[in-house]
């Protein structure tokens, strides 16, 4: 199988099923912000003489009430990472999904900021960063809003809020606060220009065929507000706490240096998680190593075939070319001792080959009876190829080691012998519709039952009464004239197709455990890894190998299993009834990698043309070697990262795959990696705190670079979220 790996892991590119949709919107600005308002009415009465009378109505105050100092936990739809999660999250930006789609925009941040700038932000803190929560477990200071504004909840500058903006009952509300050192706040705070890119509205729900496909209206029931953090968890791992904080009253500090003293922020909600140390080897890195030599250059096809790597000499001789040719198929050279005691070298391989197996000549007999018949002698070089002889011996050894199979095989042959001899003694049954019972039940019982069913009990009674007299008189029943008993050759009967079908039906219960065992052998279930990979150099650590399955090898192994307990030629002929079974494997994939133990839920998919091919068998040897057998030749093989919910971040190799932001294929991958060269370090703020430079106006801002990658048009908040989706990565191997 010639395999060409696609360079580098990527996100899944299959067409999504039309059962669910996810769309992103920039923001949801309310028609009226949360706050305190007053309605004033004035009426002017026009008099005919020109004297106007002004009537002022009593002002009507009203409040637009929205969450300000806390949010209902029931209004949180999802958080990622989930609270108390443990995993490798150093390449993921935490986010929170809110049931209220407009919450991030339901009140203005402050004067001078547009309505699309949210008043909340999601801040990530590590261990030993927060004075009141050094262990990053979510400790907060709780008190009333009145205490907060008066500075009675502890150190730190509280938010500066206009007194007239507070409702009387708000002052007595409970709120949670977190103390953030000024230097830390300056390092992690999002800029006003960045806040809009870190919040968006997400719609998830079934598509509505009645709406225009080009621009359908959002489903109000499926809208959620999403706030994304601008900081990656530490690569070294550790506890992290995430706070959804209110920036109201600190809007001036977002563009200027924070006060010299610490700041006390209102925490609307918080949760903690543990990030494990990032070894630098993730799913994408492992897949990329399997497919490429240096992260970019695809591995040569020869490296992806199941064979021992060999460097041929310059100008090889004839014997060397023969040896190289056989090793190219997956064979190895092993020492051999002949029956005469001589020592030599023989070629050997298992059922998996690096090239399609050579067509074998028609067999001299329907089956192999001994391993010697399967030996291939290379007369020109005086050496043997023991491939098929070893297969015969392997099948025979496995059968001898399985007492249940031996018993089942003997019982099947015994039942088949009885049935075929019954046919031989009653040749008139051949060619007729014969029930299985006619070949297995005692014929005397059957005749007696038929006689009684026809009402011939009187004749039977008379025959019994007269039997004594006739026996004493020495009389015997004469044979009717012209009646002659004939017998057929059982072995000759077996060559008739209809007879084989009758016997298979007659011995179905005895044959079933035999064929089940042989099907397992055909699927290579009982063979050890040493039979499949005779040399460890063929499958080194962190490698993937593709191979063909040799049907001749499997046939020889089945012949070896059926060779046990053969007493005479009829038994050997009856073996043919057991040779038909389930499908044979056509090709195989062997994976020796950390993916097997560390990513046990990896989605593995094989394709033949456009259709997926289900594996005939999957097995794991030890802890890190996985075998997949397929019933037909595959064209493409994919390793996909286990699926997960939508989250934001970058891939293991430091890139994201760009997605379409316009046209009819919005959201579909463009098959372009960003950035080029790989690495997101250029988009981080200086200071080593892993804070993303979303949009500070400089050339190193991520939004600017993404906009240039999309043709220079400045992307929006929804488009930014679309690009930052950290979708599961996929590595594909294709056969030209």
Secondary structure, DSSP 8 states (H G I E B T S, - for coil): ---EE-SS-EE--S---TT-EEEEES----SS-SEEEEE--EEEE--TTS--EEEE---EEEEE---SS---GGGEEEEES-TT-EE--TTEEEEEEESSTTGGGSS--STTS-TTS-SEEEEEEETTTBTTBTT-S---EEEEHHHHHTTTTSSSB-----GGGS-GGGGGSEEEEEEE-HHHHHHH---HHHHGGGEEEEEEE---TTS-SSS----GGGEEEEEEEEEE--TT-EEEEEEEEE-TT-HHHHHS---SS-EEEEEEEEEEEEE----S--HHHHHHHHHBSSSSSB--GGGGBSS------TT--HHHHHHHHHHHTT-EEEEEE-TTS-EEEEEE--SEESS--------SSSS--SGGGG-EEETTTTEEE-HHHHHHHHHHHHHHH-HHHHHHHHHHHHHHHHHHHHHHHTGGGTTS---HHHHHS-HHHHHHHHHHHTT-HHHHHHHHHHHHHHHHTT------TT-------HHHHHTSHHHHHHHHHHTHHHHHHHHHHHHHHHTTTT--HHHH-SSGGGS-SSEEEEEEE-HHHHHHHHHHHHTTT--SHHHHHHGGGGS--S----EEEEEESHHHHH-TT-EEEEEETTEEE-EEEEEEETTTEEEEEESS--SEEEEE-------EE--TTS-EEEE--SGGGTT-EEEEEESSSS-SGGGB-TTSS-BB---SSSTT-HHHHHHHHTTS----HHHHHHHTB---EEEEEE--
